[in-house]
Amino acid sequence: MLSDLYETDFYAWTIEQSKLLKEGDFKHLDIVNLAEEIESLGKQQRQELRNRLGVLIGHILKWNYQPEKRGKSWRVTIREQRREIQDILEDNPSLKPYLPEAIAKAHKAGLDLVALETSLDYQDLPEEPIYTIEQLLSPDFPSGLNEV
């Protein structure tokens, strides 16, 4: 019955599972689907980190490769993405070891963003990641970011 609810009304299923957990009624939990959803939540955090890194990398690339077009929008986006990444890492410190892999994957998304939003093309940009974790998270990087 619970797995039927999982398929037909996910929200109702989550409310029921939460209630069963709070009551300690483990016998009636939909263990298979519950385990799947918990695993999915972890994957969502990894995806959110990759997405934020992709936007950050893309804007830093734009900043560095098109200095004549630097503006407030890019500055704010870099700061915003950096802050959101730091919040994700603060809330999920076990994601820190995943950063090198996340940056490698996010670099590709960053390249796509630059190719889409600028006159630059893929051959104008570094194929492999060029920014370190420290640079990406540093409020003083890239140069000129804090100049008004």
Helices and strands as residue ranges (DSSP letters): H 2-8, H 10-23, G 26-28, H 31-65, G 67-69, H 72-91, G 93-98, H 99-117, G 122-124, H 133-137
